[in-house]
Amino acid sequence: MARKRTATESKEVALDEFAFYKELRYFYEQNRKQIRAEYQDLSKKFLDHNDPSKGTSFLRTPQFEALEMYVFLKEFLENRPLHEVFQNWRSSTGPFEGRVSGHLFDQTAAYDPVFEALRKGRTRYANYIFALTMGTGKTILMATCIFYEFLLANKYQHSPLYCQNALVFAPDKTVLQSLREIQTMDMSLVVPPAYLPFLTANLKFHFLDEAGMTLDTMNNTRFNIVISNTQKIILKRVGKAATPASQLFAATPELHQPTGSAYDSFGDLYGDYVPPTEDDLATNQRFQKLQLLPQLGVYIDEAHHVFGTKLKNSITALRATVDALAASLEVNGTHLVACFNYTGTPYVGNEILPEVVYAYGLKEAIKNGYLKKIEVKTYEGVKERQSQFVEHVLDQFLKATDGLRPENLPPKIAFFAQTIEELNTELRPRLEAELDKRGITRSQILVNVGDDKLTKNEDLRDFYNLDVPGTAGSERRFLLLVNKGREGWNCRSLFGVAMFREPKSKIFVLQASMRCLRAIGDVQHTGHIYLTESNKAILEAELQQNYRTNTGELGGEGKSGQRVKVRPVPPPRTVTLKRIQKRVEVKEKSLKSGMDLALESVDLEGYRAFVTTTEGLPTKGSAKGKREELVQRLQRKFSELTLVAEISRYVNRSPLEIRKALAESQDGLPATVELVNRQNEVLYDHIIPRLFGELFEFKTFEHHEEHEYLLVKEPPFGFYEVTAREGLYTGLNDATDAQKAKSFHLDLYSFDSQPEKQVFADLLGLDEVKNVYFTGMLTHGQSEFFVQYIDPESNTVRSYYPDFLVEKHDGNFLIIEVKGDNMVDDPVVQAKQKYAEQVAAASKMTYHMVRSSTVSKGRHWADLGFPQYQRAEEPGLF
């Protein structure tokens, strides 16, 4: 019998599978004519002026669709909080009464978690999220929405629906600079001509970009746009008790307590939000001035900076500030109209934010030409060789962009360093040497690291002028950066991004890589991303987590097909597995004379380096593309003295002790030095680990726990959605009664390849097989049957879902994985196999890795565990 989900699990699954913003968009599209009939005439004119289908609109399609939803929420739903909108939609009441809602479901409790998440996060004001991927124009959209608000607020001065003032928040200084576009943009691009004079005469901008700046708005005035980063406005916690004098002159009105967190249901995703009390908070002059601006609207740019798991304290402080601001406005006889958040993704931690009202993804933006196409070069085998990495990246980038100068701007490439020290001592000297070799002047290098000794005022000015033709900044082509991968600097002429070291922040890899994708010119160019294997693995994981997309589809390499619904077939199938817990004890030993370093066993062939070029971000686990060997290898030349010093640094033993042990070893010190100088990595991959084995004794203790796991969890709405490609799926409708009895815990299996489908058919036809289940298609938490392993590239714990689980009539179980020949030796695949074999052995199962080529040749039976069916096609075989 299936295990019943807890309330928390039901909530997580429901939020993961159900996207309310899609239902809202569907309702709007189905009822657009009737809905627009209820709009104010000015709203209709504003939309018509910006509609791309009506001619020469400045707004792109995703920007206009988001604007449509903005006006829909304003005019038709009257700024209702989203939990109330959801409840009306679900029950077909309020504005949804008597209209086609588009949702087909019974009034079951399956939607309760969605409603509960929205209800718990309710605030005194409406809170909406617009998620448009980077490069699609979120800042322009935000400005357009503010201009729209002010036009309606002027015409309908007594209506509480429209913002009469706007506060624009940026999460940090770099994003704040990009928001200047609101102040400098040509309003005629989005505002009907008849209304331009009013905005031109009445808009008042207040840009708080300097520490200590005061806000000089006039009290109770309208049409102010205050642009600030959160640190300029946010409430601060009081570090000491208030004095009687400070209490006497305090100007802060009583703060209304926030009603709760919009994200309580996400646990560690957002952290537990404990509303601060009035005594915990101090105010500032800017906050006090904002309290006196009527009908304020709050606009938060790059909202995922605030929502991210790494900024939990900022989340709490910002929510408290907006809540307190709303309460203070009410005390002054007005109100906060709404909070509008603009972000690049509807996901955080692989879950959909419940307040999203519109989303436009990365895949669509690339497909429709709003971003550059993608080419990724993945470097394997370079390890510590940043010099080799920089040399090859520079060659490839210069070749790929030769002759390009879109919009009279030279293509640029950004090299990211992990630390300022790395940039100053490794990256910059190497880049300068490579430029010197090619006759390129060093003046084309720009350094921006946040250190006044390395980044001068001239560099900062040029950094902000990278896309301004005719300036000195526009001619800077090689950018050396530390911690500049996040949003806030928009360089359309950036054509390349290179990252050698693995940064501390995983999301930084995604943010930095996406920097070179902004479109430029009249044609769709290509952005070039250069990553080591470990950074490539991080990029793939972050793309999945933040965009929930098949990464290969971004470049046309992923699965294409139709989305289909798959449903569990009763009764629920389970499997019993043993989870393995390990504990290691370490005991020191003394080095002995005559130790064997086994240098003759070192395979130098394994140290060949390669670069793989793919168009589009590669699908996880895929190695498609052109693969070439890097033949130029620079080796450090060790002496006996420097080699002993390097080893001592790692093993933390006396250099004299290490020198004596190496000299008395079976291979001797000179032979050890000679081998290390041929291939430096041998020192770190073989010799030092071997020494550790001589220096320390390790004792490992294992503990096995047996549990029963569901092959497929119960879906929240009765089904899961998967992609099915033509010719690569089969289901109950295609099966005989005998086949149905042996398989199909889901009513449809969607395979990744023809060999997988062939293996399934072969296993299904064997008399020895009692049951065979395809388990490799549900890889996002829909199954409890998975193996945890340590990813060797990112050193993180991940989950691996094998392709097949087979039960034989003799009671034995097989776990089977079908893998392309080019991936069998991949370190990640090997790690999966290693841990799967351990779990299988502990659970009295066997694990089998099957190459696709053997399936195509019909020679896979022995690999499957059925050697009796292997065909003897070659002499000497069976």
N, C-alpha and C positions, 0 to 999 in steps of 0.2 A: 504494500500500500504506500502511496506517495506520502512523503513527509509534508505536513502542512507548513506553509510559509508563515514566518512571524510577521507581525505588523510592520516592522522595520524593513524586512525583505520585500514585502508586498509593495511598500512605498517606493523603495529603490527601483524595483522592476517597472512599476507603473510610470515613474518619472522618466525612466530610461527609454521606454517604448512609446510613450505618448507625447506628441508635440502639439500642444494646443494652438500654437501660432499657425500651424498648417491648416487646422480646422477653421480658424478665424479668416484666413486668406481665402479658403474655399467658400465660406459663407459669403464673403464680400463679392467674390467673382460671380457667384450664382445669383446674387441679388443686387448687383451694382446699380442697375437702372432705378430700382425702387429706393435704394439707399441714398443715392445722389439727389433724388427728388426732395429729400428732407434737408439738404444742405442749404446754408446761406448762399445767396447769389455770389458773394465775393469769394467764397470757398470754391465754387464751381469755376469761376473765372481764373482763379489761381491755379487750379489743377489743369484746366484746359491749356493755359499758357505754358505749362511744363510737361505736357503729355508728349512723349516721343513719337507716338503714332499720328500726331496731328501736324508734323512737319519738322521745323528746325529747333527742337527743344535742346537746351543746354544740358539738362540732366540725363544721365544714363538710365537705362531701364531699371536696374536695381534701386537707384536713388529715387526714381519716380514711384516705384511700387512701395517703397518704404514711406514716401510722402503720402501716398494714398492711404496707407494704414494709419499714419499719424492723423490725417484729417478724419478718417473713419472713427478712430477712438475719440476724437474731439467732438465732432458734429453729431454722429449717430449714437455713440455710446456715452457721450457727455462726461468724459474723464472718469468713468467708473473705475474703482479699484479692480484689478484683474480677477481676484477671487469672486467678486460679485458678477463680473462678466461671465466667468466660467459657469457659475451656478445658473445664471439666466439662460446661457446657451444649452446647458445640460438638460434643463427642465423646460426649454422652449417658452420662457416667460419674459416679461419686460420687453426690451427692444427686439427680441427674437421671436416673440409670440406671433403665430400665424404665418411665419416665413419658413422657407426651406432651409433647414440648418445644415443638411449634408451629412450629419452623423447618423450612423445606423447601428444602434445598440439598444439593448434593454436597459431599464433603469436598475442596474446592478451595482453592487458595492465595489466593482472593479475600478471605478473612477474616483472612489473616495480618497485614495492617497494623493491624487492630483489636486483635488479640491482642498484637502487638508493642508498640503504644502503651501498653497496660495493663501488660504485663510490664516494660517499661523503667522505668515509673514506680512499680514496687512498692516498698513500704516494709515495715518490720518490723511494722507495724500496718495494719489495714484502713482504707481511706480512701473515704468515700462522699459524694456530693453530692445534696442534695434541692433541686430548682429549682421554687419556687412564686412566681408573679408577685407583685409588691407588692400589699398590701391583702388577701391571702388568709390571713394569720395565721401567718407563719413563727415569730414569737416564741412564740406560744401552742403551736405544734407542738413547738418545741424544749423548752419546759418540760414538756409532756406526755411526751415521750420520756425526759427525765431522771427524772421521777417514776416512770415505768414501770421504768426501769433500777434505781432504788433499791429498789422493792418486790421485784423478782426477786432483787437482790443480797442483801437481807435474808433471804429465804426459802431461797435456795440459796447459802449463804455460801462454799462451797468451789468453786463453779463459776467458771471463768475467763472466762465469756462476758459477765458483767454488770458494769457500772460501779458501783463503790462510792463514787466521788467524780467531780465534774464541774468542768471548767474551761471557762468560756464566754468566747470571744474576740469583741470588737467591733473593727472596723477604725479607728474614730476616736471622739472624745468624744461627738459627736451620737448615733451609733448606741448608744454605751454607755448614754446616758440612756434610750433606748427599751427597753433590756434590764431596766430596773427592773420591767417587767411580770412577769418571771419571779418576782420576789420578792413582788410585791403581788397577783398573781392569786389568785382563789378556787380552791383545789385541788379543791374538791368538784365543780366543773364537769366535771372529766375523770377523777377518781379514784373508784373504787367506794367507797361509804360505809364498808364494813368495814375499809378500809385507811387511812382518813384519820387516825385517832389516831396511828398509827405515824409517818407523815410529819410531822404537826404537832409531835410530840415530838422528832423526831430531825434534821430538816433544820437545817442551819447555813449561813447566807448570809454571804458576804464580798464586799462591793461596793467595788472599788478605783477610786474616782472622783477621788481627789486625788493630786497629785504628791507623791512621797515617802512615801506610805502603805506601811506594812509589812503583810505577810500574817500573821495571827495564828492560823492553823490549828494544832491539836494534832497532833503527829507520829503517824502510823499510825492516825489516826481515819477514820471513814467518814461518808458522807452530807454532805459539804461541797460547796457550790456556790460556786465562785469566779468572780465576774463582773468582767472587766477589759478595757480596750482593750489592743491588742497592745503599745503602747509601755510598759505597766507591767510586762510579763513578758518581752518579747522580748530575746534576747541581743544585746549590743552589741559592736561591733568595738573591740578595744583600740587606743587611740591612742598608747600609749607602752609601752616594754618594762617587764615586771614586775620589781619590786625583789626582792631575796632575802627581805625581810620579808613582802612580799605573797605570794610563793610559799609561804613557810612556813605562813602562816595561811589560805591559800586552801582553800575547802571544796568546790570543784567536783570531782566524780569524773571519771574518764577518760571522754571522750565517744566514743561509737561513731560511726564515720563513716556519713553517710547513704548509701544504696545507689544513689541516682540521682534524677532528676527525673521526676515524673509527666507532665511536659509537654515532654520533650526533642523529641518529634516535631512540636511546633507552632512551632519556630523563633522568629521574632520575636514571636509571639503571647505567649509567656511569657519569652522570653530564655533564654540558656544558663545553666543553673543549675550553678554550680561549688561543690560542697560545701566549706564553710569548714573549716579545720583547728581543732584544739583551741586552738592558740596564737592564732588570729584572734579568739577570742571571749572576752568577759567575762561573768560571771554577776551576778545580783543576789539580794537576800534573798528576794524573792518566788519566783524560780525555784528556789532551794534548798529552800524550804518545800514546793513542789509535788512535788519528788523524793521526799518522805517520805509522800505520800498514796497508799495502795494502789489498784490497779485503776482508774486514772484514765481518764476519757473526755474528749476534747476536742471542743467544739462551737464552730464558727466561724460567726458571724452575718454576713449580707451578704457571703458569700465572694467575690463578684465584685469587691468592693473590693480584695481581696488578689490575685485572679487577673488584674485588668485590666492592659493593656499599659503604662499610665502609672505603675504601682507595682511595677516590676520589682525594685527594691532591697528593697521590703517583702516581696515574694514570697520572695526568697532568704532574708531574715532570719527570716521566720516559719517557713518549711519547716525551716530549720536549727534553730530553737528547738524545734519539735515533735519532730523527729528526735532532737535531743540529750536532750529530756525523756524520750522513749521509752527511749533507751539508759540514762539515769540511773536510771529506774525499775527496769530489769532488774538493774542493779548492786545495787539495794537489795532484790532478791528478789521484785519484783512486775512489772507490765507495764502498758503503755498499751493499753487495750482496743480503741479505734478512734477515728478522727477523723471527725466528722460535720459536713459543710459545708452551710449553708443559704443559698441565693442566689435571685435573682429570675428568672434565665434559664439555660437549659442551654447557651447559646451564648456564646462570646467570639470576636470577630473573625469572626463568621459560621460558626463551626465548633462542633460539639457537643463539650463536655467529656467525655472518655472515662469518667470516674468517676461520671457521673450515674446515679442509680438510680430517680429519680422526677421527673416534670416536669408542671407545670400552667401553661398559657400565658395570656397577656394576653387573647387573643380569647375564650377560654372563660370567663375571670373576668368580663368585661363581659357576655357573652351570658347567663350564669347569675345576674347581678345581684349579684355579689360586689364589683363596682366601679360607680362612676357611669357613665352614658352619656357620650358625648363630643360636644361641639360645638367646632369650630375656626373662628376668624376669621383670615383671612390678609390682611395689609395690603400692598398694592403701591402704589408711587409715593410713599410717605411719606419714604423715604430718611433725611435728617438731621432730619426734623421730629418729634422726640420729643414736643413739646408737642401736636401734632395727634393723635399716637398715644394719649397719656395721656387726652386729652379724650374721644376717641371710645370708648376701652376703658371708661372710667369710666361713660359714659352707657349703654353696652350692658350692662355688668355689673349696674348698679343696676336697670335695667329687667328683666333676666332673673331677678334674685333678689328682686324686690319682693314683700314679703309672706311670704317663706320664713323660717322659724325652726325647723328640725328639732332635736328634742331640746333645745329652748329655747336654741339657739345661733344667733347671726346669721351669715349666709354671709360668708366672707372672701375677699379676693383678694390675691395676692402679686405685687408688681412686682419683677423682678430687674434689678439694675444690674450692669454689668461690673466697675466699680471703685467704691471708696468715694468718690473724687472726683466721679465721674459722679452718684452718688446724692445727694451733698451739694450740688452746684452746679447740677444739671439736673433730676433726677427728683423730688427732694423739694420744691423750690420750685414746680415745675409742679403736682404733686399737691395741695399745700397751696392753691394758687390756685384749682384746680378745686373742691376741697371748700368753700372759702370762697364761691364763686359759688353753690353748692347749699345753703348753710346747714348743712353738716355740720361738726361740731367736729373740730379737728385732734387732739384727744386720742385719736381712734380710730386714729391712725397708730401703728404699732410699727416701730422700726428695729432690725435685728439684723445687724451687719456685722463683729463681732469687734474693734471699736475702742471702748475705754472712754469716749472723748470723745463718741461718738455713741450707744453702746449702754450704758445704765446697768443696774445690778443689778435695778432695777424692771422694765426691759424684758425682761431674761432671765427673770425670774420670770413675767411675763405671757406670754412666748413659750411656756413649758412649760405654761401654764394655758389655752391657746387653746381647748381642748375641755372645760374644767371649768366647767359652768354656775354662775352666781352669782359668779364671780371677775371681777376687773378685766380680766384677760387675755382672757376670753371675749368681752368687748365691743370688743376691738381688731379692726377690720375690714379695715384697709389695711396690709399688711405690706410694708416696704421692705427687701429682702434683698440681700446680696452673698455669693456662694459658699455658699448654704444650700439648694441644689437636691438634694444627695445624700441618701441614706437617713439616717434617724435622727430626724427630727422628723415625727411622724405627726399631722396635723391633719385630722380627718374633716370639720370644718366649713369647710375650704378649698374654695371653689367655683370659683375662677378663678386663672389664672396668666397673667402678661403679660411678654413679653420683647422688648425693642426692639433692643438692641445684640447683635451676634453674639459669644458668649463665646469664650474661647480654647480651652476644652475642648468638643469636639463632643458627647461623651456627656452633658455637663451639660445640654444642651437636652432630651434625653430624660428624664433624671432629674428635672429641674425641672418639666417638663410633666406628668409622671405624678403629681406631688404632690397635684393637686386631684381625683384619681379615687377616693380612699378612700370607701367607702359610709357613709352616715349615715341614720338614720331607718328607717321602715317601708316606704318606697317608693324606687324607683331614681331618684335625681335625675340632673342633668346637670352635668358638669364643663366649664367654659368655658376654652378655651385661645386666647390672643391672641398671634399671632406675625407678624413681618415675613416677607417672602418668603424671605429667606436662611435664617432660623431654621426656617421650615417645611420647606425642602429638607433641612436638617440632620436635623430630626426624622424625616422619612421615611426617610433613609438609615440612621439609627441604629435605627429600628424594624426595618428589614429585617435589619440586621446582628446585632442583639441578640435578636430574637424570631422571625426567619425567618417572617414572616407577611405576607400581603397586607394592607397597612395599611387599605385600604378596607373589608375584611371586619370590622374592629373596629366600624364604624358601619353596616354593612349595605350599603355601596356597592360593595364589591369583587366579584370573581368568585365565583359560587357554582356548585357542580357537584360531580361525583364525581372522585375521584383515580384516574387511570388510569396504566398503565405503557406507556411508549413505548420502542421498541427501534430501534437503527440497522439500516438495510437495506444489506447489502453490494452492491457494493464501497464502501469509504470514499470519500466525495466531498471534494475539496480545492479551494481557490481560491488563486490567486497574487495577493498584494497587495504594494504598496510602502509601507513605513513611512517617515515623513518626519521627519528631524531638522533643527532650525533653530538657527542661531547669529546673534546680532545684535551689530554693532559700532556704537558711538555716537561722534560727533564734534561738538564744540561749534561754534556759529556766532554771529555778531553780529547783533543786531536791526537791521533796515533801515527806513528811512522809507517810509511808504506801504504797509505790509503790509495784507493783506486778511483780516479776521477772519470774513468771510462770515456776518455776523449775519442777513442776509436769508434765509438757508437754514434758520434754526432753526425747528423746528416746535413751537410751544408746546402743541399738542394732546397731544403725547406725555407731558406732565407732569401729566395728570389723575390723581388718586389714587382707588383703589377699595378696598373691603373685601369679601371673599367669605366667606359663612357656609356651613359644611358640617356636617352631622350625622355624627359619626364622623371618624376621621383620614383625610384624603383620600388616595386612591390616587395613587402617584407619577405626575406628569404630568397628573393630572386637574384640571379646574377646575369641577367640578360644584358646584352650590349657588347661593344667591342672591347676586348681585353688585351692589353699590351704589357710587355715586361719593361721595367725601368732598369736600364743597364748601368747608369752612372751612379756609383755608390761611393760615398766618401767615408773612409774608415779612420777612426782615431788610432794613432800609433802609440801603444803602451810600451813602456820600459818595464823591467822587473820591479823597479821601485814604485812606479805609478800604478801598476796592476795590483800589487800588494796593498797599496793605500786605498784603491777603489774597493777591493774586496773587504778590507777591514771596516770601511765606512758602512757597508751593508750588514755584515754579520756582527758588528760591534765587539770585535775581539782585537787583541793587541796585534799590530802589524808584524812584530817579531815572531809571534806565535804563528801567524798566517804564513809568513815567509818560510819558516822552518818546515811547516807541514807541506807546503807546495814543493819545496826543494827535495823533501824526502818521499814525495809521492811516487807512484809507479811510473807516471809519465814525466815527472821532473818539471821544474819551473821554466826552463827555456822552451820546451815543447808547448807548455800551456800558453806562454806569451805569444809564441808563433801562431797558434790556432786562433787566439783572441784577436790578433792583428789581422788575420784573414777575414774574420767575421765577428765584429764586436758583440753582436747579440748573443753569441755563444756564452759569453761571460754571465749574462743575466738570466738566460734561459736554461743553462745547463750547469755551469761550474758553481755558481753561487748556490742554487738549489741543492746541488750535490753536497756542497760543504755544510749546508744546513742539516742534511741528513747525518753527516759525520759529527756535527756539533750538538745535536739535540735528539733526544729520543721521544717519539710521539706515541702515545697510547690513545686509541679511539674506542669510545663506548657508544653503542647503538641501542636505541629503544624503539620498539615497533608497536604501533597502536592500530588496531583493526577497526575499520568503519565501513558502513554501507553507504554507497553514493548513487544518486539518481543519474541515469544517462541523459535525461532531459528534464529540466525543471518545468513545472506547470506555468504556461504563459499567462500573463495577467489578463489578456483579453481573448484567450483561446488560441492564439497563433503567434508565430514569429515570422518576420520577413527576411528572406534571403534572395540573393541574385542567382538566377538559373540561366545558363547559357544553352543555346540550341544544341541538342545532341548529347548534353552532359548531365542529364537528370533522368531519374526514373522514379516511379511511385507505385502506390497500391493499385492504381487502375491498370498498370502494365504488368502486374504480377499474377502468377497462378496461385491457387489456394495453397499448394505446397510451399511456394516461396513466401507467401504471407505468413505462414506458420513459423518460418525460420528467421524472419527479419522484419524490418520496418517498424521501429519504435517511433518513427515519424512517418507521416503519410507521403512524404516526398524526400528523396535524397538528391542534393545538388552537388556534383563533383567538380573538382578544380581541373581535372585533366582526364583524357581518355584512358590512360593506364589505371587510374583510380577506379573508373567505371568498369574496366575489364576485370580487375582484381575482385571487385564485388560480385560480378557475374560468375567468375570462376569459383569463388568460395561458396556462393549460393548453390552451385550444382554438385558439391561434394557430399557424398553419403556420410563422411566422417564428421561433418559440421552439423551441430545442433542448432546454433543460432549465430548469425553474423549481423553486426550493426555498424553502420557508417557513422562515426562519431566526430569526424573532422570538420563538419560544416557549421557547428555552433561554437564559436570561439570568443564570445563576448559575455561570458558569465551565464549562459543559458543552460550549461551542463555542469554537473559536479564531478564528472569524470575527466580529470586533467592531472598532469604531472608538474610539480613545481621544480624549477631548475635555476641555476645561477647563470645569467647571461655573461659569457666570457668577455664581451666587448664593453658592456656598460656596468658590469659587476652588480647587477640588480637581480632580485628574485622575480621571475616571470612564470607564467602558466603556459603549458604546452598541451594541446589537444591532439592526441594521436588520431590517425585516420580510421582505423577499424578495431573493434573488439569482437573476437571470435570465441565461441564456446564449442568445444568438441563433445561428442557423445561419451568419451572416456573421462569427462570431468575436467580436462585441462583447458586453460584459456590462453589465447594468443592476443598480443597487442601488435598491430601491424601498421607500419608507416610506408607510404609510397612516395619516393622522392626522386626528382630529376638527377641525372648522373652528375651534372655540374655542381650540385649542392650537397652531395653526400659527404664531402670532406670539409664543408664549411664549418668553422668553429662553433657557430651557434647550433647547427644541426647535430654536431658531435656532442655538444653539451646536453641537448635534449635526449639523445640516445643514451648517454651515460646515466642520467638520472632516471630515465624510463626503465632501463635495464635493472637498476637497483630496486625500484618499486615493484617491477614485475617479479624479480627473484624473491623478494620478501613476501609477495602475495601468491607464490607458487604458480606464476605465469611465465611465459617466454615472450621476449620482444624481438620483432623481426623488422629490419630495414630492407626495403625492396627497391631496386633501381628501376626507373621507368624503361630503360632500354631492354632489360631482361623481360619485362612484361610484353613489350612490342614484339620481341622475338619468340615469345612463348617459352622462355627458359627461366621462369620465376618461381617454379613450384618448390624447389629446394629452399629458396629464400623465404617462401611462405611457411615452411615447416612441413611440406608434403613432398619429400624427395622421390617417393614412389611413382609420381606422375611426371617426373622430369624426362624430356625427350633426349635420347642419345643421338644428337645431330653431329657431334664432332668426335673424332677418334679419341679413345681413352676416357671418355666421359660416360659414366654409368654403364 
